[in-house]
Each structure stands twice: as structure tokens, then as C-alpha cells.
Amino acid sequence: MPLPREILDDFLNKCMPVIVSVVNQKTGGLHWVVVTGTSGSDYTINDPGFRAQDKLSGYGDIYGIRVYKDNYGGCQ
């Protein structure tokens, strides 16, 4: 079941990057990307498999999340 994108906002507001599982458009399988922030109504990402993709809107629904938690807290 897809997750709402708004779930990312709480973590990003705490300066906590979020790793999300999305559908890889080329293979149809799940693919993980790091959501690093917002850009208007979209989210900026780092995608290790497709460096040219820099927005979450380039993918479909979110199917899982993992939150990166720094030992020293979020915002530094």
C-alpha cells in the first residue's frame, strides 16, 4: 500500500534525510532513493542508480521509508 508523501515533511523539518522505496520505472522493481529536502511542492532526492533524477516526482508512489538518524540529533 502506498504511503502519503506528507509523511516525509515531519522528518525533513527535523533535518532527518529519509530513504524511500519507489518503483524503478525501467525495471518495474522497487528502488531506494534518499529524500534530502523540498523544492516547492516537490521533494529533492539523491538517487544512487540514476544520478540525473533529482526530484521525487519522477517516480510513482512511496512503498516504504527508512529514516536516517544522526547520533547527535537532526539539525546541527
mmCIF file of the N, C-alpha and C atoms, coordinates in Angstrom:
data_MODEL
# 
_entry.id   MODEL 
# 
loop_
_atom_site.group_PDB 
_atom_site.id 
_atom_site.type_symbol 
_atom_site.label_atom_id 
_atom_site.label_alt_id 
_atom_site.label_comp_id 
_atom_site.label_asym_id 
_atom_site.label_entity_id 
_atom_site.label_seq_id 
_atom_site.pdbx_PDB_ins_code 
_atom_site.Cartn_x 
_atom_site.Cartn_y 
_atom_site.Cartn_z 
_atom_site.occupancy 
_atom_site.B_iso_or_equiv 
_atom_site.pdbx_formal_charge 
_atom_site.auth_seq_id 
_atom_site.auth_comp_id 
_atom_site.auth_asym_id 
_atom_site.auth_atom_id 
_atom_site.pdbx_PDB_model_num 
ATOM 1   N N  . MET A 1 1  ? 0.840  -1.177 0.000   1.00 0.00 ? 1  MET A N  1 
ATOM 2   C CA . MET A 1 1  ? 0.000  0.000  0.000   1.00 0.00 ? 1  MET A CA 1 
ATOM 3   C C  . MET A 1 1  ? 0.890  1.247  0.000   1.00 0.00 ? 1  MET A C  1 
ATOM 4   N N  . PRO A 1 2  ? 0.657  2.165  -0.911  1.00 0.00 ? 2  PRO A N  1 
ATOM 5   C CA . PRO A 1 2  ? 1.466  3.389  -0.979  1.00 0.00 ? 2  PRO A CA 1 
ATOM 6   C C  . PRO A 1 2  ? 1.304  4.258  0.270   1.00 0.00 ? 2  PRO A C  1 
ATOM 7   N N  . LEU A 1 3  ? 2.386  4.962  0.605   1.00 0.00 ? 3  LEU A N  1 
ATOM 8   C CA . LEU A 1 3  ? 2.389  5.871  1.744   1.00 0.00 ? 3  LEU A CA 1 
ATOM 9   C C  . LEU A 1 3  ? 2.213  7.310  1.259   1.00 0.00 ? 3  LEU A C  1 
ATOM 10  N N  . PRO A 1 4  ? 1.586  8.178  2.064   1.00 0.00 ? 4  PRO A N  1 
ATOM 11  C CA . PRO A 1 4  ? 1.442  9.583  1.654   1.00 0.00 ? 4  PRO A CA 1 
ATOM 12  C C  . PRO A 1 4  ? 2.788  10.300 1.708   1.00 0.00 ? 4  PRO A C  1 
ATOM 13  N N  . ARG A 1 5  ? 3.041  11.142 0.736   1.00 0.00 ? 5  ARG A N  1 
ATOM 14  C CA . ARG A 1 5  ? 4.308  11.876 0.689   1.00 0.00 ? 5  ARG A CA 1 
ATOM 15  C C  . ARG A 1 5  ? 4.449  12.846 1.854   1.00 0.00 ? 5  ARG A C  1 
ATOM 16  N N  . GLU A 1 6  ? 3.341  13.291 2.412   1.00 0.00 ? 6  GLU A N  1 
ATOM 17  C CA . GLU A 1 6  ? 3.388  14.248 3.513   1.00 0.00 ? 6  GLU A CA 1 
ATOM 18  C C  . GLU A 1 6  ? 4.086  13.670 4.745   1.00 0.00 ? 6  GLU A C  1 
ATOM 19  N N  . ILE A 1 7  ? 4.190  12.347 4.820   1.00 0.00 ? 7  ILE A N  1 
ATOM 20  C CA . ILE A 1 7  ? 4.874  11.710 5.944   1.00 0.00 ? 7  ILE A CA 1 
ATOM 21  C C  . ILE A 1 7  ? 6.346  12.131 5.990   1.00 0.00 ? 7  ILE A C  1 
ATOM 22  N N  . LEU A 1 8  ? 6.884  12.551 4.870   1.00 0.00 ? 8  LEU A N  1 
ATOM 23  C CA . LEU A 1 8  ? 8.280  12.965 4.790   1.00 0.00 ? 8  LEU A CA 1 
ATOM 24  C C  . LEU A 1 8  ? 8.525  14.301 5.470   1.00 0.00 ? 8  LEU A C  1 
ATOM 25  N N  . ASP A 1 9  ? 7.524  15.171 5.457   1.00 0.00 ? 9  ASP A N  1 
ATOM 26  C CA . ASP A 1 9  ? 7.699  16.539 5.941   1.00 0.00 ? 9  ASP A CA 1 
ATOM 27  C C  . ASP A 1 9  ? 8.167  16.613 7.389   1.00 0.00 ? 9  ASP A C  1 
ATOM 28  N N  . ASP A 1 10 ? 7.597  15.808 8.258   1.00 0.00 ? 10 ASP A N  1 
ATOM 29  C CA . ASP A 1 10 ? 7.965  15.849 9.671   1.00 0.00 ? 10 ASP A CA 1 
ATOM 30  C C  . ASP A 1 10 ? 9.445  15.524 9.856   1.00 0.00 ? 10 ASP A C  1 
ATOM 31  N N  . PHE A 1 11 ? 9.927  14.508 9.167   1.00 0.00 ? 11 PHE A N  1 
ATOM 32  C CA . PHE A 1 11 ? 11.340 14.134 9.285   1.00 0.00 ? 11 PHE A CA 1 
ATOM 33  C C  . PHE A 1 11 ? 12.249 15.195 8.676   1.00 0.00 ? 11 PHE A C  1 
ATOM 34  N N  . LEU A 1 12 ? 11.887 15.711 7.509   1.00 0.00 ? 12 LEU A N  1 
ATOM 35  C CA . LEU A 1 12 ? 12.715 16.722 6.852   1.00 0.00 ? 12 LEU A CA 1 
ATOM 36  C C  . LEU A 1 12 ? 12.763 18.005 7.678   1.00 0.00 ? 12 LEU A C  1 
ATOM 37  N N  . ASN A 1 13 ? 11.670 18.360 8.343   1.00 0.00 ? 13 ASN A N  1 
ATOM 38  C CA . ASN A 1 13 ? 11.664 19.546 9.203   1.00 0.00 ? 13 ASN A CA 1 
ATOM 39  C C  . ASN A 1 13 ? 12.605 19.387 10.387  1.00 0.00 ? 13 ASN A C  1 
ATOM 40  N N  . LYS A 1 14 ? 12.937 18.152 10.728  1.00 0.00 ? 14 LYS A N  1 
ATOM 41  C CA . LYS A 1 14 ? 13.889 17.867 11.812  1.00 0.00 ? 14 LYS A CA 1 
ATOM 42  C C  . LYS A 1 14 ? 15.292 17.611 11.252  1.00 0.00 ? 14 LYS A C  1 
ATOM 43  N N  . CYS A 1 15 ? 15.495 17.939 9.961   1.00 0.00 ? 15 CYS A N  1 
ATOM 44  C CA . CYS A 1 15 ? 16.789 17.739 9.282   1.00 0.00 ? 15 CYS A CA 1 
ATOM 45  C C  . CYS A 1 15 ? 17.200 16.275 9.269   1.00 0.00 ? 15 CYS A C  1 
ATOM 46  N N  . MET A 1 16 ? 16.230 15.398 9.086   1.00 0.00 ? 16 MET A N  1 
ATOM 47  C CA . MET A 1 16 ? 16.495 13.969 9.042   1.00 0.00 ? 16 MET A CA 1 
ATOM 48  C C  . MET A 1 16 ? 16.199 13.453 7.633   1.00 0.00 ? 16 MET A C  1 
ATOM 49  N N  . PRO A 1 17 ? 17.243 13.173 6.827   1.00 0.00 ? 17 PRO A N  1 
ATOM 50  C CA . PRO A 1 17 ? 17.003 12.629 5.491   1.00 0.00 ? 17 PRO A CA 1 
ATOM 51  C C  . PRO A 1 17 ? 16.213 11.321 5.581   1.00 0.00 ? 17 PRO A C  1 
ATOM 52  N N  . VAL A 1 18 ? 15.402 11.074 4.568   1.00 0.00 ? 18 VAL A N  1 
ATOM 53  C CA . VAL A 1 18 ? 14.544 9.896  4.554   1.00 0.00 ? 18 VAL A CA 1 
ATOM 54  C C  . VAL A 1 18 ? 14.873 9.057  3.322   1.00 0.00 ? 18 VAL A C  1 
ATOM 55  N N  . ILE A 1 19 ? 15.084 7.778  3.538   1.00 0.00 ? 19 ILE A N  1 
ATOM 56  C CA . ILE A 1 19 ? 15.314 6.853  2.434   1.00 0.00 ? 19 ILE A CA 1 
ATOM 57  C C  . ILE A 1 19 ? 13.969 6.229  2.098   1.00 0.00 ? 19 ILE A C  1 
ATOM 58  N N  . VAL A 1 20 ? 13.549 6.335  0.836   1.00 0.00 ? 20 VAL A N  1 
ATOM 59  C CA . VAL A 1 20 ? 12.226 5.834  0.452   1.00 0.00 ? 20 VAL A CA 1 
ATOM 60  C C  . VAL A 1 20 ? 12.329 4.798  -0.648  1.00 0.00 ? 20 VAL A C  1 
ATOM 61  N N  . SER A 1 21 ? 11.394 3.873  -0.617  1.00 0.00 ? 21 SER A N  1 
ATOM 62  C CA . SER A 1 21 ? 11.295 2.842  -1.632  1.00 0.00 ? 21 SER A CA 1 
ATOM 63  C C  . SER A 1 21 ? 10.250 3.279  -2.656  1.00 0.00 ? 21 SER A C  1 
ATOM 64  N N  . VAL A 1 22 ? 10.672 3.358  -3.908  1.00 0.00 ? 22 VAL A N  1 
ATOM 65  C CA . VAL A 1 22 ? 9.794  3.761  -5.010  1.00 0.00 ? 22 VAL A CA 1 
ATOM 66  C C  . VAL A 1 22 ? 9.922  2.736  -6.132  1.00 0.00 ? 22 VAL A C  1 
ATOM 67  N N  . VAL A 1 23 ? 9.087  2.832  -7.122  1.00 0.00 ? 23 VAL A N  1 
ATOM 68  C CA . VAL A 1 23 ? 9.149  1.910  -8.257  1.00 0.00 ? 23 VAL A CA 1 
ATOM 69  C C  . VAL A 1 23 ? 10.157 2.419  -9.277  1.00 0.00 ? 23 VAL A C  1 
ATOM 70  N N  . ASN A 1 24 ? 11.097 1.563  -9.642  1.00 0.00 ? 24 ASN A N  1 
ATOM 71  C CA . ASN A 1 24 ? 12.051 1.872  -10.699 1.00 0.00 ? 24 ASN A CA 1 
ATOM 72  C C  . ASN A 1 24 ? 11.312 1.789  -12.026 1.00 0.00 ? 24 ASN A C  1 
ATOM 73  N N  . GLN A 1 25 ? 11.238 2.901  -12.733 1.00 0.00 ? 25 GLN A N  1 
ATOM 74  C CA . GLN A 1 25 ? 10.461 2.961  -13.973 1.00 0.00 ? 25 GLN A CA 1 
ATOM 75  C C  . GLN A 1 25 ? 11.042 2.062  -15.074 1.00 0.00 ? 25 GLN A C  1 
ATOM 76  N N  . LYS A 1 26 ? 12.343 1.806  -15.020 1.00 0.00 ? 26 LYS A N  1 
ATOM 77  C CA . LYS A 1 26 ? 12.977 0.973  -16.051 1.00 0.00 ? 26 LYS A CA 1 
ATOM 78  C C  . LYS A 1 26 ? 12.708 -0.510 -15.843 1.00 0.00 ? 26 LYS A C  1 
ATOM 79  N N  . THR A 1 27 ? 12.779 -0.969 -14.585 1.00 0.00 ? 27 THR A N  1 
ATOM 80  C CA . THR A 1 27 ? 12.664 -2.398 -14.320 1.00 0.00 ? 27 THR A CA 1 
ATOM 81  C C  . THR A 1 27 ? 11.313 -2.808 -13.737 1.00 0.00 ? 27 THR A C  1 
ATOM 82  N N  . GLY A 1 28 ? 10.583 -1.848 -13.167 1.00 0.00 ? 28 GLY A N  1 
ATOM 83  C CA . GLY A 1 28 ? 9.313  -2.157 -12.518 1.00 0.00 ? 28 GLY A CA 1 
ATOM 84  C C  . GLY A 1 28 ? 9.482  -2.657 -11.095 1.00 0.00 ? 28 GLY A C  1 
ATOM 85  N N  . GLY A 1 29 ? 10.737 -2.845 -10.667 1.00 0.00 ? 29 GLY A N  1 
ATOM 86  C CA . GLY A 1 29 ? 11.009 -3.287 -9.305  1.00 0.00 ? 29 GLY A CA 1 
ATOM 87  C C  . GLY A 1 29 ? 11.148 -2.113 -8.353  1.00 0.00 ? 29 GLY A C  1 
ATOM 88  N N  . LEU A 1 30 ? 11.249 -2.419 -7.071  1.00 0.00 ? 30 LEU A N  1 
ATOM 89  C CA . LEU A 1 30 ? 11.429 -1.355 -6.087  1.00 0.00 ? 30 LEU A CA 1 
ATOM 90  C C  . LEU A 1 30 ? 12.867 -0.853 -6.101  1.00 0.00 ? 30 LEU A C  1 
ATOM 91  N N  . HIS A 1 31 ? 13.018 0.416  -5.795  1.00 0.00 ? 31 HIS A N  1 
ATOM 92  C CA . HIS A 1 31 ? 14.296 1.107  -5.860  1.00 0.00 ? 31 HIS A CA 1 
ATOM 93  C C  . HIS A 1 31 ? 14.344 2.096  -4.690  1.00 0.00 ? 31 HIS A C  1 
ATOM 94  N N  . TRP A 1 32 ? 15.486 2.253  -4.041  1.00 0.00 ? 32 TRP A N  1 
ATOM 95  C CA . TRP A 1 32 ? 15.618 3.145  -2.891  1.00 0.00 ? 32 TRP A CA 1 
ATOM 96  C C  . TRP A 1 32 ? 16.330 4.432  -3.287  1.00 0.00 ? 32 TRP A C  1 
ATOM 97  N N  . VAL A 1 33 ? 15.785 5.574  -2.847  1.00 0.00 ? 33 VAL A N  1 
ATOM 98  C CA . VAL A 1 33 ? 16.407 6.880  -3.058  1.00 0.00 ? 33 VAL A CA 1 
ATOM 99  C C  . VAL A 1 33 ? 16.382 7.642  -1.732  1.00 0.00 ? 33 VAL A C  1 
ATOM 100 N N  . VAL A 1 34 ? 17.253 8.640  -1.603  1.00 0.00 ? 34 VAL A N  1 
ATOM 101 C CA . VAL A 1 34 ? 17.308 9.458  -0.391  1.00 0.00 ? 34 VAL A CA 1 
ATOM 102 C C  . VAL A 1 34 ? 16.619 10.790 -0.652  1.00 0.00 ? 34 VAL A C  1 
ATOM 103 N N  . VAL A 1 35 ? 15.607 11.100 0.149   1.00 0.00 ? 35 VAL A N  1 
ATOM 104 C CA . VAL A 1 35 ? 14.922 12.394 0.063   1.00 0.00 ? 35 VAL A CA 1 
ATOM 105 C C  . VAL A 1 35 ? 15.687 13.356 0.957   1.00 0.00 ? 35 VAL A C  1 
ATOM 106 N N  . THR A 1 36 ? 16.177 14.454 0.362   1.00 0.00 ? 36 THR A N  1 
ATOM 107 C CA . THR A 1 36 ? 17.057 15.369 1.083   1.00 0.00 ? 36 THR A CA 1 
ATOM 108 C C  . THR A 1 36 ? 16.407 16.693 1.460   1.00 0.00 ? 36 THR A C  1 
ATOM 109 N N  . GLY A 1 37 ? 15.281 17.022 0.852   1.00 0.00 ? 37 GLY A N  1 
ATOM 110 C CA . GLY A 1 37 ? 14.640 18.302 1.155   1.00 0.00 ? 37 GLY A CA 1 
ATOM 111 C C  . GLY A 1 37 ? 13.430 18.534 0.266   1.00 0.00 ? 37 GLY A C  1 
ATOM 112 N N  . THR A 1 38 ? 12.953 19.768 0.274   1.00 0.00 ? 38 THR A N  1 
ATOM 113 C CA . THR A 1 38 ? 11.799 20.131 -0.542  1.00 0.00 ? 38 THR A CA 1 
ATOM 114 C C  . THR A 1 38 ? 12.196 21.161 -1.581  1.00 0.00 ? 38 THR A C  1 
ATOM 115 N N  . SER A 1 39 ? 11.417 21.209 -2.636  1.00 0.00 ? 39 SER A N  1 
ATOM 116 C CA . SER A 1 39 ? 11.589 22.188 -3.704  1.00 0.00 ? 39 SER A CA 1 
ATOM 117 C C  . SER A 1 39 ? 10.202 22.541 -4.201  1.00 0.00 ? 39 SER A C  1 
ATOM 118 N N  . GLY A 1 40 ? 9.610  23.600 -3.643  1.00 0.00 ? 40 GLY A N  1 
ATOM 119 C CA . GLY A 1 40 ? 8.225  23.930 -3.956  1.00 0.00 ? 40 GLY A CA 1 
ATOM 120 C C  . GLY A 1 40 ? 7.321  22.839 -3.419  1.00 0.00 ? 40 GLY A C  1 
ATOM 121 N N  . SER A 1 41 ? 6.505  22.257 -4.280  1.00 0.00 ? 41 SER A N  1 
ATOM 122 C CA . SER A 1 41 ? 5.609  21.179 -3.858  1.00 0.00 ? 41 SER A CA 1 
ATOM 123 C C  . SER A 1 41 ? 6.209  19.796 -4.093  1.00 0.00 ? 41 SER A C  1 
ATOM 124 N N  . ASP A 1 42 ? 7.471  19.759 -4.492  1.00 0.00 ? 42 ASP A N  1 
ATOM 125 C CA . ASP A 1 42 ? 8.160  18.503 -4.776  1.00 0.00 ? 42 ASP A CA 1 
ATOM 126 C C  . ASP A 1 42 ? 9.251  18.266 -3.728  1.00 0.00 ? 42 ASP A C  1 
ATOM 127 N N  . TYR A 1 43 ? 9.908  17.132 -3.816  1.00 0.00 ? 43 TYR A N  1 
ATOM 128 C CA . TYR A 1 43 ? 10.990 16.771 -2.910  1.00 0.00 ? 43 TYR A CA 1 
ATOM 129 C C  . TYR A 1 43 ? 12.259 16.557 -3.716  1.00 0.00 ? 43 TYR A C  1 
ATOM 130 N N  . THR A 1 44 ? 13.388 17.006 -3.180  1.00 0.00 ? 44 THR A N  1 
ATOM 131 C CA . THR A 1 44 ? 14.683 16.769 -3.815  1.00 0.00 ? 44 THR A CA 1 
ATOM 132 C C  . THR A 1 44 ? 15.224 15.433 -3.330  1.00 0.00 ? 44 THR A C  1 
ATOM 133 N N  . ILE A 1 45 ? 15.926 14.742 -4.224  1.00 0.00 ? 45 ILE A N  1 
ATOM 134 C CA . ILE A 1 45 ? 16.440 13.407 -3.889  1.00 0.00 ? 45 ILE A CA 1 
ATOM 135 C C  . ILE A 1 45 ? 17.873 13.232 -4.364  1.00 0.00 ? 45 ILE A C  1 
ATOM 136 N N  . ASN A 1 46 ? 18.542 12.251 -3.781  1.00 0.00 ? 46 ASN A N  1 
ATOM 137 C CA . ASN A 1 46 ? 19.776 11.688 -4.314  1.00 0.00 ? 46 ASN A CA 1 
ATOM 138 C C  . ASN A 1 46 ? 19.435 10.261 -4.703  1.00 0.00 ? 46 ASN A C  1 
ATOM 139 N N  . ASP A 1 47 ? 19.697 9.936  -5.956  1.00 0.00 ? 47 ASP A N  1 
ATOM 140 C CA . ASP A 1 47 ? 19.391 8.609  -6.470  1.00 0.00 ? 47 ASP A CA 1 
ATOM 141 C C  . ASP A 1 47 ? 20.693 7.935  -6.889  1.00 0.00 ? 47 ASP A C  1 
ATOM 142 N N  . PRO A 1 48 ? 21.138 6.921  -6.156  1.00 0.00 ? 48 PRO A N  1 
ATOM 143 C CA . PRO A 1 48 ? 22.414 6.279  -6.483  1.00 0.00 ? 48 PRO A CA 1 
ATOM 144 C C  . PRO A 1 48 ? 22.404 5.532  -7.810  1.00 0.00 ? 48 PRO A C  1 
ATOM 145 N N  . GLY A 1 49 ? 21.244 5.173  -8.317  1.00 0.00 ? 49 GLY A N  1 
ATOM 146 C CA . GLY A 1 49 ? 21.175 4.409  -9.554  1.00 0.00 ? 49 GLY A CA 1 
ATOM 147 C C  . GLY A 1 49 ? 20.921 5.236  -10.798 1.00 0.00 ? 49 GLY A C  1 
ATOM 148 N N  . PHE A 1 50 ? 20.446 6.477  -10.621 1.00 0.00 ? 50 PHE A N  1 
ATOM 149 C CA . PHE A 1 50 ? 20.113 7.314  -11.772 1.00 0.00 ? 50 PHE A CA 1 
ATOM 150 C C  . PHE A 1 50 ? 20.370 8.762  -11.373 1.00 0.00 ? 50 PHE A C  1 
ATOM 151 N N  . ARG A 1 51 ? 21.622 9.168  -11.465 1.00 0.00 ? 51 ARG A N  1 
ATOM 152 C CA . ARG A 1 51 ? 22.050 10.469 -10.954 1.00 0.00 ? 51 ARG A CA 1 
ATOM 153 C C  . ARG A 1 51 ? 21.332 11.652 -11.595 1.00 0.00 ? 51 ARG A C  1 
ATOM 154 N N  . ALA A 1 52 ? 20.804 11.495 -12.789 1.00 0.00 ? 52 ALA A N  1 
ATOM 155 C CA . ALA A 1 52 ? 20.118 12.598 -13.453 1.00 0.00 ? 52 ALA A CA 1 
ATOM 156 C C  . ALA A 1 52 ? 18.762 12.891 -12.810 1.00 0.00 ? 52 ALA A C  1 
ATOM 157 N N  . GLN A 1 53 ? 18.223 11.936 -12.076 1.00 0.00 ? 53 GLN A N  1 
ATOM 158 C CA . GLN A 1 53 ? 16.927 12.122 -11.419 1.00 0.00 ? 53 GLN A CA 1 
ATOM 159 C C  . GLN A 1 53 ? 17.157 12.855 -10.101 1.00 0.00 ? 53 GLN A C  1 
ATOM 160 N N  . ASP A 1 54 ? 16.591 14.061 -9.973  1.00 0.00 ? 54 ASP A N  1 
ATOM 161 C CA . ASP A 1 54 ? 16.824 14.826 -8.747  1.00 0.00 ? 54 ASP A CA 1 
ATOM 162 C C  . ASP A 1 54 ? 15.537 15.249 -8.046  1.00 0.00 ? 54 ASP A C  1 
ATOM 163 N N  . LYS A 1 55 ? 14.385 14.784 -8.535  1.00 0.00 ? 55 LYS A N  1 
ATOM 164 C CA . LYS A 1 55 ? 13.092 15.106 -7.913  1.00 0.00 ? 55 LYS A CA 1 
ATOM 165 C C  . LYS A 1 55 ? 12.292 13.823 -7.684  1.00 0.00 ? 55 LYS A C  1 
ATOM 166 N N  . LEU A 1 56 ? 11.613 13.759 -6.550  1.00 0.00 ? 56 LEU A N  1 
ATOM 167 C CA . LEU A 1 56 ? 10.808 12.581 -6.221  1.00 0.00 ? 56 LEU A CA 1 
ATOM 168 C C  . LEU A 1 56 ? 9.633  12.421 -7.175  1.00 0.00 ? 56 LEU A C  1 
ATOM 169 N N  . SER A 1 57 ? 9.166  13.522 -7.752  1.00 0.00 ? 57 SER A N  1 
ATOM 170 C CA . SER A 1 57 ? 8.025  13.440 -8.675  1.00 0.00 ? 57 SER A CA 1 
ATOM 171 C C  . SER A 1 57 ? 8.334  12.601 -9.914  1.00 0.00 ? 57 SER A C  1 
ATOM 172 N N  . GLY A 1 58 ? 9.607  12.319 -10.165 1.00 0.00 ? 58 GLY A N  1 
ATOM 173 C CA . GLY A 1 58 ? 9.989  11.470 -11.283 1.00 0.00 ? 58 GLY A CA 1 
ATOM 174 C C  . GLY A 1 58 ? 9.659  10.007 -11.053 1.00 0.00 ? 58 GLY A C  1 
ATOM 175 N N  . TYR A 1 59 ? 9.233  9.685  -9.855  1.00 0.00 ? 59 TYR A N  1 
ATOM 176 C CA . TYR A 1 59 ? 8.851  8.326  -9.501  1.00 0.00 ? 59 TYR A CA 1 
ATOM 177 C C  . TYR A 1 59 ? 7.387  8.293  -9.114  1.00 0.00 ? 59 TYR A C  1 
ATOM 178 N N  . GLY A 1 60 ? 6.876  7.107  -8.942  1.00 0.00 ? 60 GLY A N  1 
ATOM 179 C CA . GLY A 1 60 ? 5.486  6.946  -8.529  1.00 0.00 ? 60 GLY A CA 1 
ATOM 180 C C  . GLY A 1 60 ? 5.342  6.996  -7.023  1.00 0.00 ? 60 GLY A C  1 
ATOM 181 N N  . ASP A 1 61 ? 4.529  6.130  -6.512  1.00 0.00 ? 61 ASP A N  1 
ATOM 182 C CA . ASP A 1 61 ? 4.204  6.105  -5.087  1.00 0.00 ? 61 ASP A CA 1 
ATOM 183 C C  . ASP A 1 61 ? 5.390  5.654  -4.238  1.00 0.00 ? 61 ASP A C  1 
ATOM 184 N N  . ILE A 1 62 ? 5.302  5.984  -2.948  1.00 0.00 ? 62 ILE A N  1 
ATOM 185 C CA . ILE A 1 62 ? 6.279  5.550  -1.953  1.00 0.00 ? 62 ILE A CA 1 
ATOM 186 C C  . ILE A 1 62 ? 5.736  4.295  -1.286  1.00 0.00 ? 62 ILE A C  1 
ATOM 187 N N  . TYR A 1 63 ? 6.578  3.259  -1.203  1.00 0.00 ? 63 TYR A N  1 
ATOM 188 C CA . TYR A 1 63 ? 6.139  1.984  -0.633  1.00 0.00 ? 63 TYR A CA 1 
ATOM 189 C C  . TYR A 1 63 ? 6.831  1.627  0.681   1.00 0.00 ? 63 TYR A C  1 
ATOM 190 N N  . GLY A 1 64 ? 7.818  2.387  1.068   1.00 0.00 ? 64 GLY A N  1 
ATOM 191 C CA . GLY A 1 64 ? 8.490  2.138  2.328   1.00 0.00 ? 64 GLY A CA 1 
ATOM 192 C C  . GLY A 1 64 ? 9.395  3.295  2.667   1.00 0.00 ? 64 GLY A C  1 
ATOM 193 N N  . ILE A 1 65 ? 9.689  3.478  3.947   1.00 0.00 ? 65 ILE A N  1 
ATOM 194 C CA . ILE A 1 65 ? 10.614 4.532  4.360   1.00 0.00 ? 65 ILE A CA 1 
ATOM 195 C C  . ILE A 1 65 ? 11.574 4.001  5.412   1.00 0.00 ? 65 ILE A C  1 
ATOM 196 N N  . ARG A 1 66 ? 12.746 4.584  5.415   1.00 0.00 ? 66 ARG A N  1 
ATOM 197 C CA . ARG A 1 66 ? 13.744 4.375  6.452   1.00 0.00 ? 66 ARG A CA 1 
ATOM 198 C C  . ARG A 1 66 ? 14.283 5.774  6.758   1.00 0.00 ? 66 ARG A C  1 
ATOM 199 N N  . VAL A 1 67 ? 14.363 6.122  8.016   1.00 0.00 ? 67 VAL A N  1 
ATOM 200 C CA . VAL A 1 67 ? 14.809 7.458  8.399   1.00 0.00 ? 67 VAL A CA 1 
ATOM 201 C C  . VAL A 1 67 ? 16.248 7.385  8.872   1.00 0.00 ? 67 VAL A C  1 
ATOM 202 N N  . TYR A 1 68 ? 17.078 8.304  8.371   1.00 0.00 ? 68 TYR A N  1 
ATOM 203 C CA . TYR A 1 68 ? 18.458 8.394  8.815   1.00 0.00 ? 68 TYR A CA 1 
ATOM 204 C C  . TYR A 1 68 ? 18.479 9.212  10.096  1.00 0.00 ? 68 TYR A C  1 
ATOM 205 N N  . LYS A 1 69 ? 18.955 8.610  11.167  1.00 0.00 ? 69 LYS A N  1 
ATOM 206 C CA . LYS A 1 69 ? 19.016 9.300  12.442  1.00 0.00 ? 69 LYS A CA 1 
ATOM 207 C C  . LYS A 1 69 ? 20.475 9.474  12.847  1.00 0.00 ? 69 LYS A C  1 
ATOM 208 N N  . ASP A 1 70 ? 20.883 10.708 12.986  1.00 0.00 ? 70 ASP A N  1 
ATOM 209 C CA . ASP A 1 70 ? 22.224 11.061 13.416  1.00 0.00 ? 70 ASP A CA 1 
ATOM 210 C C  . ASP A 1 70 ? 22.320 10.905 14.934  1.00 0.00 ? 70 ASP A C  1 
ATOM 211 N N  . ASN A 1 71 ? 23.422 10.383 15.430  1.00 0.00 ? 71 ASN A N  1 
ATOM 212 C CA . ASN A 1 71 ? 23.596 10.219 16.883  1.00 0.00 ? 71 ASN A CA 1 
ATOM 213 C C  . ASN A 1 71 ? 23.548 11.532 17.646  1.00 0.00 ? 71 ASN A C  1 
ATOM 214 N N  . TYR A 1 72 ? 23.809 12.640 16.953  1.00 0.00 ? 72 TYR A N  1 
ATOM 215 C CA . TYR A 1 72 ? 23.829 13.948 17.589  1.00 0.00 ? 72 TYR A CA 1 
ATOM 216 C C  . TYR A 1 72 ? 22.532 14.724 17.373  1.00 0.00 ? 72 TYR A C  1 
ATOM 217 N N  . GLY A 1 73 ? 21.533 14.112 16.791  1.00 0.00 ? 73 GLY A N  1 
ATOM 218 C CA . GLY A 1 73 ? 20.253 14.774 16.532  1.00 0.00 ? 73 GLY A CA 1 
ATOM 219 C C  . GLY A 1 73 ? 20.124 15.141 15.072  1.00 0.00 ? 73 GLY A C  1 
ATOM 220 N N  . GLY A 1 74 ? 19.072 15.853 14.748  1.00 0.00 ? 74 GLY A N  1 
ATOM 221 C CA . GLY A 1 74 ? 18.810 16.252 13.363  1.00 0.00 ? 74 GLY A CA 1 
ATOM 222 C C  . GLY A 1 74 ? 19.586 17.479 12.962  1.00 0.00 ? 74 GLY A C  1 
ATOM 223 N N  . CYS A 1 75 ? 18.972 18.638 13.057  1.00 0.00 ? 75 CYS A N  1 
ATOM 224 C CA . CYS A 1 75 ? 19.598 19.884 12.620  1.00 0.00 ? 75 CYS A CA 1 
ATOM 225 C C  . CYS A 1 75 ? 20.831 20.192 13.471  1.00 0.00 ? 75 CYS A C  1 
ATOM 226 N N  . GLN A 1 76 ? 21.891 20.516 12.823  1.00 0.00 ? 76 GLN A N  1 
ATOM 227 C CA . GLN A 1 76 ? 23.150 20.852 13.529  1.00 0.00 ? 76 GLN A CA 1 
ATOM 228 C C  . GLN A 1 76 ? 23.416 22.335 13.406  1.00 0.00 ? 76 GLN A C  1 
# 
